[in-house]
Amino acid sequence: MRASQKDFENAMNQVKLLKKDPGNEVKLKLYALFKQATEGPCNMPKPGVFDFVNKAKWDAWNALGSLPKETARHNYVDLVSSLSSSLESSSQVEPGADKKSTGYETLMMTLEDGITKIVFNRPTKKNAINTKMYDEIMRALKAASKDDSSLTVLTGNGDYYSSGNDLTNFTDIPPGGVEEKAKNSAILLREFVDCFIDFPKPLIAAVNGPAVGISVTLLGLFDAVFASDRATFHTPFSHLGQTPEGCSSYTFPKIMGPAKATEMLVFGKKLTAREACTNGLVTEVFPDSTFQKEVWTRLKAFAKLPPNAMRISKEVMRNSEKEKLHAVNAEECSVLQGRWLSDECLNAVSNFLSRKARL
Ligand SMILES: CCCCCCCCCCC/C=C/C(=O)SCCNC(=O)CCNC(=O)[C@H](O)C(C)(C)COP(=O)(O)OP(=O)(O)OC[C@H]1O[C@@H](n2cnc3c(N)ncnc32)[C@H](O)[C@@H]1OP(=O)(O)O
């Protein structure tokens, strides 16, 4: 049975009442079907390459070709009805649900058994790091450096450790244009990485699943990295028209030698957890089935060691390098500021956002 105009109007109202965000892909589908149902085939000029959001919308609408208005109306009603049932009944914990108890929207943070645990908590986005999350991680690290814990652990909620920089960070362009955005992002990134360089207590990563981009490069600044055998380590910077950050242009060649560092940082080779361990980036790999139990047993034992001795040992081991790391960080951010304005980078981001390419 075809959907009537009344069904269509009801569906439009239902969309406004959805309690959970259905995600960008679905929102683009809804937009395209709505435009097709009300205006017919795409009749707008194609937006420019920097106009990511409108370009993604245009692509979605244009992809419907000459689909009749009635069919688009019917598909719109069907899609809204499937969303209303699936999203209302979803048992998945909504990111940010812990906001009140933790004071963080994108993270969960706890202090137990002498361990501060910071959990990336955007599982439906594979824990991609958006601007809010960069800010919250910095805030969490500053709090952890002053709290009563002996050590700090970073890990991810869900199947990913983190998919790295949230590529929608590129869409929020201020009135000053993309140049201003690139400048502000370079300042943010530098400040963010500085927090890891300066973190005073043992910093440990429990890499529960795949890690991409900046979530991998930062590992060179951690004191121990425990990984599930399901984890992978991927820095596809050249694919994205970008260049290394997180001090990896310096730490990776030191850790694994220039040849292996080049494979990862220049050619984007994805390493398994075992390969990352052989190359010195990962301390130890655990079977996924026992990962949590084994890692937390290990961490709780570490947390019983005298905290001042651990902190001072870290200081002795790392202090001679700090100045160099800050200089490397500044240089990497300045290079990236230029790369973010390049066609290579903007086309790669635009392809991801319009769903033409996946890693
Ligand atoms: C003008 C200048 C602005 C600059 C701003 C920059 C600020 C600092 C930058 C610091 C430098 C950092 C560099 C990096 O980290 S580079 C690495 C970036 N990451 C990626 O390229 C990964 C992209 N994601 C993917 O390829 C795939 O999503 C992935 C392989 C990770 C998983 O694929 P899978 O098919 O299993 O799952 P989905 O793709 O369906 O993902 C589920 C939903 O999550 C969204 N998602 C996942 N990762 C990201 C991401 N990195 N950014 C944005 N969104 C992400 C995905 O879109 C899905 O969402 P929907 O359900 O809404 O469709």
The ligand as a Gaussian input file, in Angstrom:
#p B3LYP/6-31G(d) Opt

LIG

0 1
 C       40.240000      22.210000       8.581000
 C       41.002000      21.527000       9.631000
 C       40.217000      20.689000      10.615000
 C       41.099000      19.776000      11.353000
 C       40.512000      19.165000      12.592000
 C       41.503000      18.176000      13.146000
 C       41.743000      18.206000      14.625000
 C       42.913000      17.357000      15.110000
 C       43.362000      16.250000      14.192000
 C       44.440000      15.383000      14.756000
 C       45.060000      14.486000      13.717000
 C       44.466000      13.134000      13.758000
 C       44.529000      12.327000      12.706000
 C       43.853000      11.007000      12.695000
 O       43.400000      10.451000      13.666000
 S       43.757000      10.292000      11.165000
 C       42.614000       8.959000      11.343000
 C       41.198000       9.403000      11.191000
 N       40.313000       8.267000      11.221000
 C       39.864000       7.640000      10.125000
 O       40.197000       7.976000       9.009000
 C       38.889000       6.504000      10.347000
 C       37.617000       6.735000       9.602000
 N       36.696000       5.645000       9.879000
 C       36.656000       4.505000       9.135000
 O       37.388000       4.330000       8.197000
 C       35.653000       3.483000       9.542000
 O       34.604000       4.127000      10.213000
 C       36.259000       2.369000      10.480000
 C       37.246000       1.519000       9.667000
 C       36.960000       2.994000      11.673000
 C       35.112000       1.459000      10.998000
 O       34.369000       0.974000       9.895000
 P       33.016000       0.121000      10.148000
 O       32.469000      -0.156000       8.802000
 O       33.276000      -0.989000      11.069000
 O       32.064000       1.121000      10.955000
 P       31.376000       2.452000      10.414000
 O       32.258000       3.121000       9.410000
 O       29.980000       2.178000       9.992000
 O       31.393000       3.367000      11.723000
 C       30.292000       3.457000      12.614000
 C       29.927000       4.912000      12.770000
 O       31.077000       5.604000      13.297000
 C       31.432000       6.683000      12.443000
 N       32.880000       6.855000      12.487000
 C       33.807000       5.923000      12.683000
 N       35.028000       6.459000      12.690000
 C       34.870000       7.764000      12.472000
 C       35.782000       8.867000      12.362000
 N       37.092000       8.712000      12.527000
 N       35.262000      10.074000      12.140000
 C       33.931000      10.276000      12.007000
 N       33.003000       9.265000      12.115000
 C       33.500000       8.030000      12.349000
 C       30.937000       6.259000      11.076000
 O       30.803000       7.385000      10.256000
 C       29.631000       5.600000      11.439000
 O       28.713000       6.639000      11.717000
 P       27.173000       6.541000      11.258000
 O       26.620000       5.368000      11.992000
 O       26.584000       7.843000      11.639000
 O       27.215000       6.318000       9.764000

